Structure formats: C-alpha cells, structure tokens
Amino acid sequence: MRIIRLSARDMTEAVRRLKQELGPEAVILSTRKLPEGGVELTAALEPEQDEGPCSPGAGLGELEQRIDALARRLEGQLAVAEALEGFALRPEVGPVWAALRAQELSPVVIYRLLEGLSGQGLWARVLIRLRKMLKIHPGPTPQGQGPVVWALVGPTGVGKTTTIAKLAARLGLSLGVRVGMVSVDAYRIAAAEQLVTYGRIMEIPTLTASSPAEYADVMQRMSDRDVVLVDTVGRSPADPRGITELKQILQAWPGTTCHLVIACPTREADQRRIAEAFGILSPHSLIFTKLDETAVFGPIINRVVETGLGVSFVTTGQRVPEDLEEADAGTLARLMLPTRGQQAVAAAGSW
C-alpha cells in the first residue's frame, strides 16, 4: 500500500493533486485544517491484485459480482472526491461527514444525505433525510384468509430462534393472535428442541420439518393459525447450495415470506455478502439483532439503500419477549448521529 500526505491551500487543490499523484482509485484516509492555513490530506492506494483471467469455467454470476463490486468501489470513491471538493465551499459539512463515516455509512449514502446542504441546522436536516431513507416494513398481521407465514432466514448465530420466540410471545401472549411455530433446522437438533421448549412454555403449537414434503405437511396442519413463524437452519453466505436447499423447502408452501436476519455487530463487508447471498430467497424485510452489542449502526441504512428492503424489527438483548422492538425510522436515525454535546465538539474541532 502506498500512502502519501500532501498540503494545499484548499480542499479543491488537495483533491486535484491527489488525483494527479495516485489516480482516481486513491482512498482518502484523513483530512485536517493546518494552523498556518490550508489543509492537509492523507491518502492511500492499494496495489492492484491480479485475480487472473476469467476462464471459460467462470460463471456469469461470479463475473457480475466482480463488476458490481468494482462499480460500488468507483461510485464510493467518486462520492468521496466530489464531497470533499464541495467541502471547500461548505466547511461546516466536514464534521457531519466525519461523524457519519465513523458510523460506517457508505460514502455514497453520505453524499446523498449531504447533497445541497449548507449553513446552520445541518444535523437536524440530516436527521430528517436519514428518517426518509430508512424504510420500515410492518410486522405480521393476520389477514383472515389462512395464516400469515414469516420465515426468518440468515447465517448461523444471528439469533433467529430467540427472535422467533420473542415475536411469538408478543403476538400470542400480548396481542391474542393464534400463533404457530415451525422449525426446519434439521441440522441442529438443539435449535429445534429450543423452539419446542419455547412453544411448550407459551402453549403455542410447534412442529418440525426437514424436507419440502414435511414442510408442506406441517404447514397444512397449521392452517387454523393466524400467524406461523418459521425458524430456519443458519447458512453461510459462502454456501449457495445450502441456501438453495432451504429455498426448495420453503417453496413447498407458497404463502411463505422470508425475512433476512442480520446481527448488527457484523462487519460491513460481511453484511453485504449476507444480503447478496440470501437475495435468492427474495426476502420481504430486514431484521437487525444484537443492537445492544455495538455502537456502530450505519450498516443498517447501507443495507436498506442497497437492498431496497424495509426494516421490520430490531432486538436489543436476550430477554424473551422484552428485547424486541418494531423498527422505527426516527429511533434508528438518531442512533447514527452523535449527541448534541458531541455535535458541538465536532463542529468546533478540525476535520
């Protein structure tokens, strides 16, 4: 990796010189105002990696993924360069950019949030834009024409089983909805037993299935329920065959809708891989778990923007059923912004 630090009289000149020295692929690491005037910019350039030629055996899907990844990288770098050039005329935007990047919002998302903004009241206007970006998906609501079926899908360890129990308790015990639960996690007997135990405690019928035929059968037996919640086997995003097998099981009952569960502490790059891999299940909403285990919430809106899906629920702990909340755009948006005291400190400091 090649790293350079350069000084210039303003950000416009600094970005121009950066492009000349490192090219458009350079990554801006930091910027700051100099005491004597002007700005200092630190940037890096990753060496090109030879991924080898696309052989005749390389699948079209792999090629499309490479193209998409390259497009995202270029779009992000253009957003960074354009935004920083704009900061030369809008220096008050710098601290907001830095705060949002610290929350791991993608440069493209931040660019959209800050586009055209200047002057006073920036934080309040960014909050409004964040709320508008955060799509919300309603929870399962009985329709009166057969059960509403929600299958929670995602990788292992994200809390699908516990989230199913929380949802079942909220619907069945608090709202009086006739709930059923189904486990198609035949690979982890303990997970199926855990769901059955939850069902026994809450007096909610709970069945298991391990094949398309069994799934269709147990769903038929659940036809008197208002809502059926389906716990599924966790699959790695690197296991497309396993995800396809899961899809074949869930397709045995056409009314099944999938909802993708992602653990909030999962790093940004891995969250993107998860969303891409489970996209073949055509999820209807996103559920984010373990919000209590991180202080970085930007990837939530990154997934909303990239997938076009709304957030239906978030979880904030292990307690059943207390630590489950319906997603709220205002609440989630505020998580991504610093407190008022931190905003004041950021505005007074350098960026």
C-alpha positions in Angstrom: 0.0 0.0 0.0 1.3 3.4 -1.0 0.5 6.3 1.5 1.1 10.0 0.8 0.4 13.2 2.8 0.1 16.4 0.9 -0.7 20.0 1.8 -2.6 22.6 -0.3 -4.2 26.0 0.1 -7.7 24.4 0.0 -9.5 21.1 -0.4 -10.2 21.6 -4.1 -6.5 21.9 -4.9 -5.7 19.0 -2.5 -8.1 16.6 -4.2 -6.8 17.7 -7.7 -3.2 17.0 -6.7 -4.3 13.6 -5.1 -5.9 12.5 -8.4 -2.7 13.5 -10.3 -0.4 11.6 -7.9 -2.4 8.5 -7.1 -5.2 8.5 -9.6 -8.9 8.0 -9.1 -8.5 4.8 -7.1 -6.9 6.5 -4.1 -8.6 6.2 -0.7 -8.7 9.3 1.4 -7.8 8.4 5.0 -8.0 11.7 6.8 -8.1 15.5 6.3 -7.4 18.4 8.6 -7.0 22.1 8.6 -3.5 23.4 9.1 -2.8 26.1 11.9 -1.0 28.3 9.4 -3.8 28.0 6.9 -4.7 25.5 4.2 -5.4 21.8 4.5 -3.5 18.5 4.8 -4.8 15.3 3.2 -3.6 11.7 3.9 -4.4 9.1 1.3 -3.5 5.6 0.3 -3.6 3.4 -2.8 -3.9 -0.4 -2.7 -1.8 -2.2 -5.2 -3.7 -3.9 -8.0 -4.4 -7.5 -7.3 -4.2 -10.0 -10.1 -7.4 -12.0 -9.9 -6.5 -13.9 -13.0 -8.3 -14.1 -16.3 -12.0 -15.1 -16.4 -11.6 -18.6 -17.6 -14.3 -20.4 -19.6 -15.3 -22.1 -16.4 -16.0 -18.9 -14.5 -19.7 -18.5 -14.0 -21.7 -15.5 -15.2 -22.8 -14.8 -11.6 -19.2 -14.5 -10.5 -18.4 -12.1 -13.3 -21.5 -10.0 -12.4 -20.4 -9.9 -8.8 -16.9 -8.6 -9.8 -18.5 -5.9 -11.9 -20.9 -4.9 -9.1 -18.0 -4.7 -6.6 -16.0 -2.6 -9.0 -19.0 -0.3 -9.6 -19.5 0.2 -5.9 -15.9 0.9 -5.3 -15.8 3.5 -8.1 -19.0 5.1 -7.0 -17.8 5.4 -3.5 -14.5 7.0 -4.5 -16.3 9.5 -6.7 -18.6 10.3 -3.9 -15.7 10.9 -1.6 -13.8 13.1 -4.1 -16.9 15.1 -5.0 -17.9 15.6 -1.4 -14.5 16.8 -0.3 -14.3 19.2 -3.2 -17.6 20.6 -2.1 -16.4 21.0 1.5 -14.0 23.7 0.3 -17.2 25.8 -0.2 -19.1 24.2 2.7 -16.5 23.7 5.5 -19.4 23.2 8.1 -20.3 19.9 6.4 -16.9 18.3 7.2 -17.7 17.4 10.8 -21.0 15.8 9.7 -19.2 13.8 7.0 -16.7 12.6 9.6 -19.4 11.6 12.1 -21.3 9.6 9.6 -18.2 7.8 8.3 -17.4 6.9 11.9 -20.8 5.1 11.9 -19.7 3.3 8.7 -22.3 4.7 6.4 -21.1 4.2 2.9 -19.7 7.3 1.1 -22.5 7.1 -1.5 -25.2 7.3 1.3 -23.4 10.2 3.0 -23.1 12.0 -0.3 -26.9 11.7 -0.8 -27.5 12.9 2.8 -25.3 15.9 2.5 -26.1 16.9 -1.1 -27.0 20.6 -1.3 -26.9 21.1 2.4 -25.0 24.1 4.0 -25.4 26.7 6.7 -26.9 26.2 10.1 -29.0 23.4 11.4 -27.2 20.7 9.4 -27.7 17.9 12.0 -31.4 18.4 12.1 -31.7 18.3 8.3 -29.5 15.2 8.1 -31.7 13.5 10.7 -34.8 14.3 8.5 -33.1 12.8 5.5 -32.0 9.7 7.4 -35.6 9.1 8.6 -36.8 9.3 5.0 -34.1 6.8 3.8 -35.0 4.3 6.5 -37.8 2.3 5.1 -40.0 0.4 7.6 -41.8 -2.8 7.0 -44.9 -3.7 9.1 -44.9 -6.8 11.2 -47.0 -9.9 10.6 -50.7 -9.0 10.7 -53.5 -11.6 10.4 -55.4 -11.4 7.1 -58.3 -13.7 7.9 -57.6 -15.9 4.8 -55.2 -18.5 6.1 -52.1 -18.0 8.2 -49.5 -15.2 7.5 -46.2 -17.1 7.3 -42.9 -15.4 8.2 -39.7 -17.5 7.8 -36.6 -16.0 9.4 -33.5 -16.7 7.3 -29.9 -15.8 7.7 -26.5 -17.1 8.8 -25.8 -19.0 12.0 -25.5 -17.2 15.3 -27.6 -14.1 14.4 -30.4 -15.0 16.9 -33.2 -16.3 14.6 -34.6 -18.8 17.2 -34.7 -16.3 20.0 -36.2 -13.7 17.7 -38.9 -16.2 16.7 -39.7 -16.8 20.4 -39.9 -13.0 21.0 -42.3 -12.5 18.1 -44.4 -15.4 19.1 -44.7 -14.1 22.7 -45.6 -10.6 21.5 -48.3 -11.9 19.1 -49.6 -14.8 21.1 -49.4 -13.7 24.7 -49.7 -9.9 24.4 -52.0 -9.4 21.3 -54.0 -12.6 21.5 -53.1 -13.8 17.9 -53.3 -17.5 17.3 -49.6 -18.3 16.6 -47.9 -21.4 15.4 -44.1 -22.1 15.2 -42.2 -24.4 12.8 -38.6 -25.4 12.8 -36.9 -26.5 9.6 -33.5 -26.6 11.3 -32.9 -30.3 11.0 -29.1 -29.9 11.2 -29.1 -28.6 14.7 -31.3 -30.8 16.9 -30.7 -28.4 19.9 -32.1 -25.5 18.0 -35.3 -27.4 17.2 -35.6 -28.6 20.8 -35.1 -25.0 22.0 -38.0 -23.8 19.8 -40.2 -26.7 21.0 -39.4 -25.7 24.6 -40.4 -22.1 24.0 -43.6 -23.4 22.4 -44.4 -25.6 25.4 -43.8 -22.7 27.9 -46.0 -20.3 25.8 -48.5 -23.0 25.0 -48.0 -22.4 21.2 -48.1 -25.4 18.9 -44.6 -26.1 17.5 -43.7 -28.6 14.7 -40.6 -29.6 12.8 -39.8 -30.4 9.2 -36.7 -31.4 7.3 -37.9 -31.7 3.7 -40.2 -29.9 1.3 -42.9 -32.6 1.8 -42.7 -32.5 5.6 -42.8 -28.7 5.4 -46.0 -28.7 3.3 -47.5 -31.2 5.7 -46.8 -29.3 8.9 -48.0 -26.0 7.3 -51.2 -27.7 6.3 -51.6 -28.8 10.0 -51.1 -25.1 10.9 -53.8 -23.9 8.7 -56.0 -22.8 11.6 -53.4 -20.4 12.9 -53.4 -16.6 12.3 -49.6 -16.3 12.0 -47.0 -19.0 11.6 -43.4 -18.2 12.5 -40.7 -20.4 10.8 -37.2 -20.9 12.2 -34.7 -22.0 9.6 -31.2 -23.5 9.6 -28.4 -20.9 9.5 -26.5 -20.9 6.3 -23.1 -19.4 5.4 -23.2 -16.8 2.6 -20.4 -18.9 1.1 -22.7 -21.9 0.9 -25.1 -21.2 -2.1 -26.1 -24.8 -2.3 -27.3 -24.8 1.3 -29.3 -21.6 0.7 -30.8 -23.2 -2.4 -31.8 -26.3 -0.4 -33.5 -24.0 2.1 -35.3 -22.2 -0.7 -36.7 -25.5 -2.0 -38.1 -26.4 1.4 -39.8 -23.0 1.9 -41.2 -23.0 -1.6 -43.3 -26.1 -0.7 -45.7 -23.7 1.0 -46.3 -20.8 -1.5 -47.6 -18.4 1.2 -44.2 -18.3 3.0 -42.4 -15.0 3.1 -38.7 -14.7 4.0 -37.3 -12.1 6.3 -33.5 -11.7 6.5 -31.9 -11.6 10.0 -28.6 -9.8 10.3 -26.6 -9.3 13.5 -25.8 -5.6 13.9 -22.2 -6.1 15.1 -21.4 -8.0 11.8 -18.8 -6.0 9.9 -20.0 -4.0 6.8 -18.4 -6.2 4.2 -19.8 -9.4 5.7 -23.3 -7.8 5.9 -23.1 -7.0 2.2 -22.1 -10.6 1.4 -25.0 -11.9 3.5 -27.6 -9.7 1.8 -26.3 -10.7 -1.6 -26.2 -14.5 -0.8 -29.7 -14.6 0.7 -31.1 -12.5 -2.1 -32.2 -15.7 -3.9 -34.8 -16.1 -1.2 -36.4 -12.8 -2.2 -36.7 -11.5 1.4 -39.5 -9.1 2.2 -37.8 -7.3 5.1 -34.7 -6.9 7.2 -34.4 -7.8 10.9 -31.4 -6.5 12.9 -30.4 -8.3 16.1 -27.9 -7.5 18.9 -28.2 -3.7 18.7 -27.0 -3.7 22.3 -23.7 -5.2 21.3 -22.4 -2.4 19.0 -22.1 1.4 18.8 -22.0 1.4 15.0 -25.3 1.5 13.2 -24.6 2.9 9.8 -24.7 -0.6 8.1 -28.4 -0.7 8.8 -29.1 2.1 6.4 -26.5 0.8 4.0 -28.5 -2.5 3.7 -31.8 -0.6 3.3 -30.4 1.5 0.5 -28.6 -1.4 -1.3 -31.5 -3.9 -1.0 -34.5 -1.6 -1.2 -36.0 -3.5 1.8 -37.6 -2.0 4.9 -36.6 -2.9 8.5 -39.4 -4.7 10.4 -37.9 -5.5 13.8 -34.7 -4.9 15.9 -33.6 -6.8 19.0 -31.7 -5.3 21.9 -30.9 -8.2 24.2 -31.6 -11.8 25.1 -34.7 -11.4 27.2 -37.9 -13.0 25.8 -40.1 -11.2 24.9 -38.9 -7.8 26.2 -35.9 -7.2 24.0 -37.8 -6.9 20.7 -38.9 -3.6 19.1 -40.8 -2.8 16.0 -38.5 -0.8 13.8 -38.9 3.0 14.0 -37.3 5.3 11.5 -36.8 8.1 14.0 -35.2 5.9 16.6 -32.8 4.2 14.2 -31.8 7.5 12.5 -30.9 9.1 15.9 -28.6 6.1 16.6 -26.5 7.1 13.7 -25.9 10.7 14.8 -23.8 12.0 17.7 -25.4 13.5 20.8 -25.8 17.3 20.8 -22.8 17.7 23.0 -20.7 15.6 20.6 -22.1 17.6 17.7 -20.9 20.8 19.3 -17.4 19.3 19.9 -17.2 18.1 16.3 -18.3 21.5 14.9 -15.6 23.2 17.0 -12.8 20.8 16.1 -10.9 20.2 12.9 -11.8 17.6 10.3 
